[in-house]
Amino acid sequence: MASIGTNVRHAAINQSGAATTTLVADPGDGLAIVVLGIVLSSDTTGTALFQDGAATALAGEVNLLAGSPLVVGFSGVPVLRVTASESLQLVTSQECNGWIAYTIDTA
């Protein structure tokens, strides 16, 4: 696994409504996206789900409460690992904003 803290990247989350959005494109053959931290917020109550490009859920669906941000990770321990050679997607039932911190690792 890549050393945490090296080559950390960020991706913005700006969904204006219910949608499936690709946050990070497929990094290439044999490479995997490793999410180190997540910040999500919404003005309305709804749900969020992280999945890979094949629509395989990476964790359970999360309930978001209006005005209550969700902050996960940032402790040096990865919170999600995407299947190698797959993109990272976010599926929401409402508008959603925030960002993720991630790195790319060999599978």
ABEGO torsion letter per residue (X at the ends): XBBBGBGBBBBBBBBABBBBBBABBBAEBGBBBBBABBBBBBABBBBBBBBBAAGBBABBBBBBBBGBBBBBEGAGBBABBBBBGBBBBBBBABBBBEBBBBBBBBX
